[in-house]
Amino acid sequence: MRYRLRTQMILLAILPPLLWFGWTKYEAWRAEQERQRLFRSIGEAIAARGLENAAVWQAIRSLSQATRPPPADDLN
């Protein structure tokens, strides 16, 4: 065998948490990219209709900075 058991055990201990961490960061990045794409398309649609004014853009910015509400407690 090329690799010893000790090396394989180390890899089995390190790789799953590393993959989990990388996957969660990728999902967050992908969600952010989707959110930015959505707001860009909204901005382009508004500009195409000639509704480009400060109030509309301020509303879009406030939506993009809004935090999500916490999940509901279903423990009761």
C-alpha angles and dihedrals in degrees: 000000000000098000125045123233091251091060092049092050091051090051091048089053096047107035103061095055090042092052091046092051092048093047094051091049090049092051091051091048092048092049091050091050090051091049092051091048090052094051092046090053091048090051092049092049091050092048091049091056093048095244094128105142136132096256094056093047091046089054091051091049092049091051092051092052097044117114121231119250116253117262117269119260110243094178096102 
